[in-house]
Amino acid sequence: AVLALAAGCASYGGSGLTPGKSTAADVQATMGRPLVKDEDGGDQIWWYPRPPLANYAVRLDRSGVVRSIEQRLTKQNMGVLKAGMTQAQVRLVVGPPGRGSSAGPPAGCLGLSV
């Protein structure tokens, strides 16, 4: 049972997805439906807010192949934010606010002890 819980938690941040190989279908099967989808330079960014401390961005190229998977709520990204940025600019750096049913971790991920 502990292994099953651990396997469910592995998809919380996209573990198991491989940039350059994994597809949009793989992302949805692993991480679920994104809360928000944005466009940036021809790529799509699928957002997976995981409050309180994570906001994952999965960047897909035009053919639907994963380019990158990043945790965007970082000290470095917070340092990029400047007064006067638009809401859209801020969202491309740190992602949307976490809300909705896809925002939390899979059941059993918090408080898992081995």
GULUM-319199 format. One record per residue: residue number from 0; residue in one letter; y negated, z negated, x negated of N, C-alpha, C in turn. Coordinates in Angstrom, 3 decimals, m for minus. Atoms other than C-alpha are relative to their C-alpha. Layout:
BEGIN
<resi=NUM resn=A n.Y=Y n.Z=Z n.X=X ca.Y=Y ca.Z=Z ca.X=X c.Y=Y c.Z=Z c.X=X> .
...
***
This chain:
BEGIN
<resi=0 resn=A n.Y=1.200 n.Z=0.000 n.X=m0.824 ca.Y=0.000 ca.Z=0.000 ca.X=0.000 c.Y=m1.250 c.Z=0.000 c.X=m0.859> .
<resi=1 resn=V n.Y=1.164 n.Z=0.033 n.X=0.884 ca.Y=m2.384 ca.Z=m0.782 ca.X=m2.860 c.Y=m0.239 c.Z=1.376 c.X=m0.595> .
<resi=2 resn=L n.Y=0.165 n.Z=m1.344 n.X=0.546 ca.Y=m1.730 ca.Z=2.651 ca.X=m4.367 c.Y=m0.593 c.Z=0.944 c.X=1.030> .
<resi=3 resn=A n.Y=0.563 n.Z=m0.843 n.X=m1.048 ca.Y=m2.490 ca.Z=4.306 ca.X=m1.039 c.Y=m1.488 c.Z=m0.272 c.X=0.166> .
<resi=4 resn=L n.Y=1.419 n.Z=0.329 n.X=m0.087 ca.Y=m5.786 ca.Z=2.434 ca.X=m0.829 c.Y=m0.756 c.Z=0.554 c.X=m1.196> .
<resi=5 resn=A n.Y=0.661 n.Z=m0.508 n.X=1.197 ca.Y=m6.642 ca.Z=3.335 ca.X=m4.400 c.Y=m0.146 c.Z=1.509 c.X=0.062> .
<resi=6 resn=A n.Y=0.080 n.Z=m1.455 n.X=m0.110 ca.Y=m5.866 ca.Z=7.002 ca.X=m3.730 c.Y=m1.091 c.Z=0.401 c.X=0.973> .
<resi=7 resn=G n.Y=1.060 n.Z=m0.292 n.X=m0.956 ca.Y=m8.170 ca.Z=6.969 ca.X=m0.699 c.Y=m1.371 c.Z=m0.222 c.X=m0.590> .
<resi=8 resn=C n.Y=1.287 n.Z=0.298 n.X=0.614 ca.Y=m10.967 ca.Z=5.459 ca.X=m2.777 c.Y=m0.344 c.Z=0.997 c.X=m1.103> .
<resi=9 resn=A n.Y=0.257 n.Z=m0.941 n.X=1.085 ca.Y=m10.567 ca.Z=8.063 ca.X=m5.527 c.Y=m0.908 c.Z=1.133 c.X=0.452> .
<resi=10 resn=S n.Y=0.813 n.Z=m1.102 n.X=m0.497 ca.Y=m12.254 ca.Z=10.642 ca.X=m3.296 c.Y=m1.420 c.Z=m0.418 c.X=0.326> .
<resi=11 resn=Y n.Y=1.319 n.Z=0.536 n.X=m0.337 ca.Y=m15.277 ca.Z=8.412 ca.X=m2.722 c.Y=m1.109 c.Z=0.717 c.X=m0.760> .
<resi=12 resn=G n.Y=1.005 n.Z=m0.676 n.X=0.811 ca.Y=m17.193 ca.Z=10.104 ca.X=m5.567 c.Y=0.433 c.Z=1.367 c.X=m0.489> .
<resi=13 resn=G n.Y=m0.426 n.Z=m1.339 n.X=0.375 ca.Y=m15.316 ca.Z=13.383 ca.X=m5.837 c.Y=0.994 c.Z=0.049 c.X=m1.134> .
<resi=14 resn=S n.Y=m1.018 n.Z=0.020 n.X=1.044 ca.Y=m12.706 ca.Z=12.277 ca.X=m8.335 c.Y=1.111 c.Z=0.984 c.X=0.371> .
<resi=15 resn=G n.Y=m1.043 n.Z=m0.988 n.X=m0.256 ca.Y=m10.123 ca.Z=15.025 ca.X=m8.661 c.Y=m0.548 c.Z=1.399 c.X=0.215> .
<resi=16 resn=L n.Y=0.616 n.Z=m1.325 n.X=m0.122 ca.Y=m12.594 ca.Z=17.868 ca.X=m8.076 c.Y=m0.379 c.Z=0.495 c.X=m1.391> .
<resi=17 resn=T n.Y=0.243 n.Z=m0.574 n.X=1.317 ca.Y=m13.062 ca.Z=20.239 ca.X=m11.021 c.Y=m1.072 c.Z=1.085 c.X=0.077> .
<resi=18 resn=P n.Y=1.021 n.Z=m1.054 n.X=0.035 ca.Y=m16.318 ca.Z=22.151 ca.X=m11.624 c.Y=0.579 c.Z=1.288 c.X=m0.590> .
<resi=19 resn=G n.Y=m0.483 n.Z=m1.292 n.X=0.441 ca.Y=m15.629 ca.Z=25.861 ca.X=m12.032 c.Y=1.337 c.Z=0.399 c.X=0.609> .
<resi=20 resn=K n.Y=m1.317 n.Z=m0.272 n.X=m0.564 ca.Y=m12.324 ca.Z=25.589 ca.X=m10.188 c.Y=0.099 c.Z=m0.402 c.X=1.475> .
<resi=21 resn=S n.Y=m0.104 n.Z=0.487 n.X=m1.378 ca.Y=m12.560 ca.Z=23.488 ca.X=m7.001 c.Y=m0.931 c.Z=0.793 c.X=0.920> .
<resi=22 resn=T n.Y=0.755 n.Z=m0.776 n.X=m0.990 ca.Y=m13.832 ca.Z=25.168 ca.X=m3.835 c.Y=m0.627 c.Z=m0.915 c.X=1.048> .
<resi=23 resn=A n.Y=0.613 n.Z=0.738 n.X=m1.099 ca.Y=m15.903 ca.Z=24.121 ca.X=m0.837 c.Y=1.069 c.Z=m0.652 c.X=0.876> .
<resi=24 resn=A n.Y=m1.098 n.Z=0.566 n.X=m0.798 ca.Y=m12.637 ca.Z=23.601 ca.X=1.071 c.Y=0.599 c.Z=m1.225 c.X=m0.690> .
<resi=25 resn=D n.Y=m0.512 n.Z=1.148 n.X=0.755 ca.Y=m11.404 ca.Z=21.283 ca.X=m1.707 c.Y=m0.945 c.Z=m1.193 c.X=0.139> .
<resi=26 resn=V n.Y=1.002 n.Z=1.067 n.X=m0.121 ca.Y=m14.659 ca.Z=19.298 ca.X=m1.497 c.Y=0.136 c.Z=m0.686 c.X=1.353> .
<resi=27 resn=Q n.Y=m0.114 n.Z=0.595 n.X=m1.333 ca.Y=m14.333 ca.Z=18.816 ca.X=2.257 c.Y=1.309 c.Z=m0.757 c.X=0.167> .
<resi=28 resn=A n.Y=m1.279 n.Z=0.694 n.X=m0.102 ca.Y=m10.667 ca.Z=17.869 ca.X=1.967 c.Y=m0.021 c.Z=m1.316 c.X=m0.774> .
<resi=29 resn=T n.Y=0.048 n.Z=1.179 n.X=0.857 ca.Y=m11.501 ca.Z=15.322 ca.X=m0.753 c.Y=m1.051 c.Z=m1.011 c.X=0.438> .
<resi=30 resn=M n.Y=1.131 n.Z=0.901 n.X=m0.269 ca.Y=m14.886 ca.Z=13.906 ca.X=0.287 c.Y=m0.423 c.Z=m0.042 c.X=1.465> .
<resi=31 resn=G n.Y=0.399 n.Z=m0.047 n.X=m1.401 ca.Y=m15.167 ca.Z=14.805 ca.X=3.959 c.Y=m1.171 c.Z=0.941 c.X=0.218> .
<resi=32 resn=R n.Y=1.133 n.Z=m0.852 n.X=m0.348 ca.Y=m18.015 ca.Z=16.555 ca.X=5.728 c.Y=m1.276 c.Z=m0.578 c.X=m0.616> .
<resi=33 resn=P n.Y=1.241 n.Z=0.523 n.X=0.581 ca.Y=m21.365 ca.Z=16.288 ca.X=3.898 c.Y=m0.976 c.Z=m0.444 c.X=1.094> .
<resi=34 resn=L n.Y=1.015 n.Z=0.459 n.X=m0.941 ca.Y=m24.171 ca.Z=14.393 ca.X=5.604 c.Y=m1.082 c.Z=1.060 c.X=0.152> .
<resi=35 resn=V n.Y=1.063 n.Z=m1.001 n.X=0.024 ca.Y=m26.684 ca.Z=17.092 ca.X=4.613 c.Y=0.410 c.Z=1.114 c.X=m0.954> .
<resi=36 resn=K n.Y=m0.163 n.Z=m1.138 n.X=0.904 ca.Y=m26.539 ca.Z=20.572 ca.X=3.073 c.Y=m1.389 c.Z=0.566 c.X=m0.289> .
<resi=37 resn=D n.Y=1.272 n.Z=m0.593 n.X=0.426 ca.Y=m29.512 ca.Z=21.889 ca.X=1.064 c.Y=0.273 c.Z=1.273 c.X=m0.779> .
<resi=38 resn=E n.Y=m0.050 n.Z=m1.204 n.X=0.837 ca.Y=m30.208 ca.Z=25.206 ca.X=m0.662 c.Y=m0.917 c.Z=m0.220 c.X=m1.194> .
<resi=39 resn=D n.Y=0.825 n.Z=0.098 n.X=1.204 ca.Y=m31.527 ca.Z=25.348 ca.X=m4.236 c.Y=0.353 c.Z=1.140 c.X=m0.942> .
<resi=40 resn=G n.Y=m0.210 n.Z=m1.104 n.X=0.928 ca.Y=m31.868 ca.Z=28.561 ca.X=m6.231 c.Y=1.252 c.Z=0.809 c.X=0.269> .
<resi=41 resn=G n.Y=m1.196 n.Z=m0.760 n.X=m0.349 ca.Y=m29.038 ca.Z=30.291 ca.X=m4.359 c.Y=1.253 c.Z=m0.848 c.X=0.096> .
<resi=42 resn=D n.Y=m1.133 n.Z=0.925 n.X=m0.107 ca.Y=m26.703 ca.Z=27.314 ca.X=m4.685 c.Y=m0.164 c.Z=m0.857 c.X=1.251> .
<resi=43 resn=Q n.Y=0.050 n.Z=1.017 n.X=m1.045 ca.Y=m25.819 ca.Z=24.869 ca.X=m1.941 c.Y=0.228 c.Z=m1.351 c.X=m0.648> .
<resi=44 resn=I n.Y=m0.241 n.Z=1.378 n.X=0.424 ca.Y=m26.056 ca.Z=21.134 ca.X=m2.517 c.Y=0.482 c.Z=m0.749 c.X=1.225> .
<resi=45 resn=W n.Y=m0.568 n.Z=0.807 n.X=m1.076 ca.Y=m23.810 ca.Z=19.040 ca.X=m0.314 c.Y=m0.187 c.Z=m1.454 c.X=m0.388> .
<resi=46 resn=W n.Y=0.340 n.Z=1.399 n.X=0.272 ca.Y=m24.936 ca.Z=15.424 ca.X=m0.063 c.Y=0.978 c.Z=m0.955 c.X=0.663> .
<resi=47 resn=Y n.Y=m0.896 n.Z=1.047 n.X=m0.454 ca.Y=m22.645 ca.Z=12.435 ca.X=0.271 c.Y=m0.602 c.Z=m1.362 c.X=m0.344> .
<resi=48 resn=P n.Y=0.554 n.Z=1.335 n.X=0.251 ca.Y=m24.693 ca.Z=9.221 ca.X=0.534 c.Y=1.089 c.Z=m1.064 c.X=0.139> .
<resi=49 resn=R n.Y=m0.964 n.Z=1.097 n.X=0.000 ca.Y=m22.608 ca.Z=6.151 ca.X=m0.287 c.Y=m0.763 c.Z=m1.302 c.X=m0.258> .
<resi=50 resn=P n.Y=0.798 n.Z=1.207 n.X=0.176 ca.Y=m24.905 ca.Z=3.155 ca.X=0.300 c.Y=0.862 c.Z=m1.179 c.X=m0.425> .
<resi=51 resn=P n.Y=1.422 n.Z=0.078 n.X=0.298 ca.Y=m26.025 ca.Z=0.962 ca.X=m1.131 c.Y=m0.396 c.Z=0.615 c.X=m1.338> .
<resi=52 resn=L n.Y=0.368 n.Z=m0.354 n.X=1.369 ca.Y=m25.848 ca.Z=2.307 ca.X=m4.697 c.Y=0.352 c.Z=1.400 c.X=m0.463> .
<resi=53 resn=A n.Y=m0.406 n.Z=m1.332 n.X=0.458 ca.Y=m24.659 ca.Z=5.918 ca.X=m4.745 c.Y=m0.437 c.Z=1.075 c.X=0.987> .
<resi=54 resn=N n.Y=0.332 n.Z=m1.183 n.X=m0.791 ca.Y=m25.708 ca.Z=9.343 ca.X=m3.501 c.Y=0.529 c.Z=1.195 c.X=m0.788> .
<resi=55 resn=Y n.Y=m0.645 n.Z=m1.078 n.X=0.745 ca.Y=m23.391 ca.Z=12.129 ca.X=m4.638 c.Y=m0.484 c.Z=1.358 c.X=0.464> .
<resi=56 resn=A n.Y=0.389 n.Z=m1.378 n.X=m0.261 ca.Y=m24.555 ca.Z=15.738 ca.X=m4.889 c.Y=1.092 c.Z=0.907 c.X=m0.550> .
<resi=57 resn=V n.Y=m0.987 n.Z=m0.992 n.X=0.431 ca.Y=m21.932 ca.Z=18.478 ca.X=m5.009 c.Y=m0.700 c.Z=1.356 c.X=0.077> .
<resi=58 resn=R n.Y=0.663 n.Z=m1.312 n.X=0.069 ca.Y=m23.479 ca.Z=21.776 ca.X=m6.159 c.Y=1.058 c.Z=1.083 c.X=0.005> .
<resi=59 resn=L n.Y=m0.925 n.Z=m1.120 n.X=m0.156 ca.Y=m21.650 ca.Z=24.917 ca.X=m5.030 c.Y=m0.738 c.Z=1.302 c.X=m0.271> .
<resi=60 resn=D n.Y=0.630 n.Z=m1.298 n.X=0.229 ca.Y=m22.381 ca.Z=28.441 ca.X=m6.246 c.Y=0.140 c.Z=0.877 c.X=1.249> .
<resi=61 resn=R n.Y=0.014 n.Z=m0.902 n.X=m1.169 ca.Y=m22.783 ca.Z=31.426 ca.X=m3.894 c.Y=1.392 c.Z=0.336 c.X=0.516> .
<resi=62 resn=S n.Y=m1.366 n.Z=m0.303 n.X=m0.439 ca.Y=m19.040 ca.Z=32.007 ca.X=m3.818 c.Y=0.753 c.Z=m1.248 c.X=0.469> .
<resi=63 resn=G n.Y=m0.618 n.Z=1.218 n.X=m0.501 ca.Y=m18.340 ca.Z=28.382 ca.X=m2.824 c.Y=0.827 c.Z=m0.763 c.X=m1.011> .
<resi=64 resn=V n.Y=m0.706 n.Z=0.722 n.X=1.062 ca.Y=m17.048 ca.Z=27.155 ca.X=m6.181 c.Y=m0.911 c.Z=m1.121 c.X=m0.512> .
<resi=65 resn=V n.Y=0.765 n.Z=1.161 n.X=0.464 ca.Y=m18.139 ca.Z=23.713 ca.X=m7.418 c.Y=m0.587 c.Z=0.271 c.X=m1.381> .
<resi=66 resn=R n.Y=0.670 n.Z=m0.067 n.X=1.312 ca.Y=m20.704 ca.Z=23.865 ca.X=m10.227 c.Y=m0.051 c.Z=m1.388 c.X=m0.641> .
<resi=67 resn=S n.Y=0.134 n.Z=1.356 n.X=0.531 ca.Y=m21.232 ca.Z=20.101 ca.X=m10.569 c.Y=0.141 c.Z=m1.025 c.X=1.114> .
<resi=68 resn=I n.Y=m0.055 n.Z=1.155 n.X=m0.896 ca.Y=m20.718 ca.Z=16.697 ca.X=m8.978 c.Y=m0.764 c.Z=m1.098 c.X=m0.730> .
<resi=69 resn=E n.Y=0.837 n.Z=0.998 n.X=0.664 ca.Y=m23.400 ca.Z=14.126 ca.X=m9.756 c.Y=m0.318 c.Z=m1.157 c.X=0.918> .
<resi=70 resn=Q n.Y=0.522 n.Z=1.168 n.X=m0.690 ca.Y=m24.310 ca.Z=10.616 ca.X=m8.721 c.Y=m1.505 c.Z=0.029 c.X=m0.259> .
<resi=71 resn=R n.Y=1.435 n.Z=m0.223 n.X=0.180 ca.Y=m28.059 ca.Z=11.008 ca.X=m8.106 c.Y=m0.866 c.Z=m1.260 c.X=0.029> .
<resi=72 resn=L n.Y=0.800 n.Z=1.231 n.X=0.002 ca.Y=m29.189 ca.Z=7.402 ca.X=m7.616 c.Y=0.160 c.Z=m0.685 c.X=m1.354> .
<resi=73 resn=T n.Y=m0.068 n.Z=0.533 n.X=1.352 ca.Y=m29.691 ca.Z=6.724 ca.X=m11.319 c.Y=m1.396 c.Z=m0.411 c.X=m0.461> .
<resi=74 resn=K n.Y=1.273 n.Z=0.420 n.X=0.585 ca.Y=m32.394 ca.Z=5.036 ca.X=m13.365 c.Y=m0.765 c.Z=1.222 c.X=m0.533> .
<resi=75 resn=Q n.Y=0.625 n.Z=m1.209 n.X=0.554 ca.Y=m33.058 ca.Z=8.387 ca.X=m15.084 c.Y=m0.657 c.Z=0.830 c.X=1.107> .
<resi=76 resn=N n.Y=0.578 n.Z=m0.784 n.X=m1.096 ca.Y=m33.589 ca.Z=10.215 ca.X=m11.770 c.Y=m1.161 c.Z=m0.730 c.X=0.659> .
<resi=77 resn=M n.Y=1.113 n.Z=0.750 n.X=m0.572 ca.Y=m35.786 ca.Z=7.427 ca.X=m10.425 c.Y=m1.258 c.Z=0.178 c.X=m0.858> .
<resi=78 resn=G n.Y=1.121 n.Z=m0.213 n.X=0.909 ca.Y=m37.980 ca.Z=7.954 ca.X=m13.506 c.Y=m0.658 c.Z=1.359 c.X=0.154> .
<resi=79 resn=V n.Y=0.534 n.Z=m1.346 n.X=m0.230 ca.Y=m38.474 ca.Z=11.606 ca.X=m12.514 c.Y=m0.969 c.Z=0.010 c.X=1.182> .
<resi=80 resn=L n.Y=0.831 n.Z=0.032 n.X=m1.208 ca.Y=m40.099 ca.Z=10.655 ca.X=m9.200 c.Y=m1.445 c.Z=m0.352 c.X=m0.347> .
<resi=81 resn=K n.Y=1.428 n.Z=0.181 n.X=0.262 ca.Y=m43.902 ca.Z=10.878 ca.X=m9.232 c.Y=m0.764 c.Z=m0.001 c.X=1.313> .
<resi=82 resn=A n.Y=0.885 n.Z=m0.014 n.X=m1.165 ca.Y=m46.672 ca.Z=10.206 ca.X=m6.746 c.Y=m0.416 c.Z=1.438 c.X=0.290> .
<resi=83 resn=G n.Y=0.412 n.Z=m1.344 n.X=m0.399 ca.Y=m47.546 ca.Z=13.338 ca.X=m4.794 c.Y=1.145 c.Z=0.977 c.X=0.216> .
<resi=84 resn=M n.Y=m1.143 n.Z=m0.884 n.X=m0.249 ca.Y=m44.035 ca.Z=14.801 ca.X=m4.681 c.Y=0.235 c.Z=0.089 c.X=1.504> .
<resi=85 resn=T n.Y=m0.317 n.Z=m0.170 n.X=m1.417 ca.Y=m43.047 ca.Z=16.231 ca.X=m1.323 c.Y=1.343 c.Z=m0.655 c.X=0.294> .
<resi=86 resn=Q n.Y=m1.277 n.Z=0.575 n.X=m0.414 ca.Y=m40.168 ca.Z=14.790 ca.X=0.659 c.Y=1.162 c.Z=0.900 c.X=m0.452> .
<resi=87 resn=A n.Y=m1.044 n.Z=m0.944 n.X=0.431 ca.Y=m38.154 ca.Z=17.945 ca.X=m0.132 c.Y=0.244 c.Z=m0.102 c.X=m1.503> .
<resi=88 resn=Q n.Y=m0.159 n.Z=0.136 n.X=1.447 ca.Y=m38.807 ca.Z=17.549 ca.X=m3.876 c.Y=0.748 c.Z=m1.286 c.X=m0.361> .
<resi=89 resn=V n.Y=m0.675 n.Z=1.278 n.X=0.247 ca.Y=m37.737 ca.Z=13.911 ca.X=m3.807 c.Y=1.473 c.Z=0.114 c.X=0.366> .
<resi=90 resn=R n.Y=m1.384 n.Z=m0.123 n.X=m0.450 ca.Y=m34.600 ca.Z=14.794 ca.X=m1.867 c.Y=0.850 c.Z=0.805 c.X=m0.988> .
<resi=91 resn=L n.Y=m0.774 n.Z=m0.760 n.X=0.985 ca.Y=m33.542 ca.Z=17.381 ca.X=m4.477 c.Y=0.323 c.Z=m0.821 c.X=m1.246> .
<resi=92 resn=V n.Y=m0.262 n.Z=0.850 n.X=1.160 ca.Y=m33.760 ca.Z=14.666 ca.X=m7.151 c.Y=1.002 c.Z=m1.104 c.X=0.320> .
<resi=93 resn=V n.Y=m0.834 n.Z=1.167 n.X=m0.286 ca.Y=m32.161 ca.Z=11.645 ca.X=m5.457 c.Y=0.834 c.Z=0.117 c.X=1.271> .
<resi=94 resn=G n.Y=m0.783 n.Z=m0.206 n.X=m1.213 ca.Y=m30.792 ca.Z=13.004 ca.X=m2.180 c.Y=m0.623 c.Z=m0.616 c.X=1.225> .
<resi=95 resn=P n.Y=0.509 n.Z=0.534 n.X=m1.259 ca.Y=m31.294 ca.Z=12.088 ca.X=1.443 c.Y=0.309 c.Z=m1.491 c.X=0.117> .
<resi=96 resn=P n.Y=m0.347 n.Z=1.403 n.X=m0.228 ca.Y=m31.347 ca.Z=8.515 ca.X=2.680 c.Y=1.394 c.Z=m0.101 c.X=0.611> .
<resi=97 resn=G n.Y=m1.345 n.Z=0.197 n.X=m0.532 ca.Y=m27.884 ca.Z=7.195 ca.X=3.459 c.Y=m0.047 c.Z=m0.510 c.X=1.423> .
<resi=98 resn=R n.Y=m0.098 n.Z=0.423 n.X=m1.396 ca.Y=m27.201 ca.Z=6.984 ca.X=7.183 c.Y=1.123 c.Z=0.788 c.X=0.645> .
<resi=99 resn=G n.Y=m1.044 n.Z=m0.717 n.X=m0.717 ca.Y=m24.572 ca.Z=8.050 ca.X=9.676 c.Y=1.384 c.Z=m0.450 c.X=m0.408> .
<resi=100 resn=S n.Y=m1.375 n.Z=0.463 n.X=0.187 ca.Y=m20.843 ca.Z=7.678 ca.X=9.772 c.Y=0.601 c.Z=0.413 c.X=m1.332> .
<resi=101 resn=S n.Y=m0.598 n.Z=m0.423 n.X=1.272 ca.Y=m20.144 ca.Z=9.585 ca.X=6.525 c.Y=m0.603 c.Z=m0.749 c.X=m1.180> .
<resi=102 resn=A n.Y=0.711 n.Z=0.662 n.X=1.077 ca.Y=m22.387 ca.Z=7.238 ca.X=4.538 c.Y=0.822 c.Z=m1.083 c.X=m0.700> .
<resi=103 resn=G n.Y=m0.732 n.Z=1.107 n.X=0.599 ca.Y=m19.870 ca.Z=4.467 ca.X=3.894 c.Y=1.240 c.Z=0.446 c.X=m0.738> .
<resi=104 resn=P n.Y=m1.231 n.Z=m0.330 n.X=0.725 ca.Y=m16.823 ca.Z=4.327 ca.X=1.678 c.Y=1.176 c.Z=0.107 c.X=0.949> .
<resi=105 resn=P n.Y=m1.214 n.Z=m0.016 n.X=m0.809 ca.Y=m13.376 ca.Z=5.123 ca.X=3.024 c.Y=0.480 c.Z=m1.424 c.X=0.260> .
<resi=106 resn=A n.Y=m0.466 n.Z=1.326 n.X=m0.399 ca.Y=m11.793 ca.Z=2.161 ca.X=4.815 c.Y=0.847 c.Z=m0.606 c.X=m1.121> .
<resi=107 resn=G n.Y=m0.792 n.Z=0.727 n.X=0.986 ca.Y=m10.427 ca.Z=m0.414 ca.X=2.395 c.Y=m0.495 c.Z=0.115 c.X=m1.424> .
<resi=108 resn=C n.Y=0.463 n.Z=m0.176 n.X=1.379 ca.Y=m12.422 ca.Z=0.680 ca.X=m0.683 c.Y=m0.769 c.Z=m1.211 c.X=m0.511> .
<resi=109 resn=L n.Y=0.742 n.Z=1.176 n.X=0.454 ca.Y=m14.671 ca.Z=m2.365 ca.X=m0.777 c.Y=0.918 c.Z=m1.208 c.X=0.055> .
<resi=110 resn=G n.Y=m0.804 n.Z=1.211 n.X=0.043 ca.Y=m13.033 ca.Z=m5.577 ca.X=m1.778 c.Y=1.440 c.Z=0.253 c.X=m0.404> .
<resi=111 resn=L n.Y=m1.353 n.Z=m0.311 n.X=0.455 ca.Y=m9.962 ca.Z=m3.843 ca.X=m3.193 c.Y=0.319 c.Z=m0.835 c.X=m1.225> .
<resi=112 resn=S n.Y=m0.404 n.Z=0.771 n.X=1.173 ca.Y=m8.167 ca.Z=m6.162 ca.X=m5.550 c.Y=1.406 c.Z=0.427 c.X=m0.399> .
<resi=113 resn=V n.Y=m1.287 n.Z=m0.445 n.X=0.513 ca.Y=m5.259 ca.Z=m5.223 ca.X=m7.754 c.Y=0.719 c.Z=m1.167 c.X=m0.626> .
***
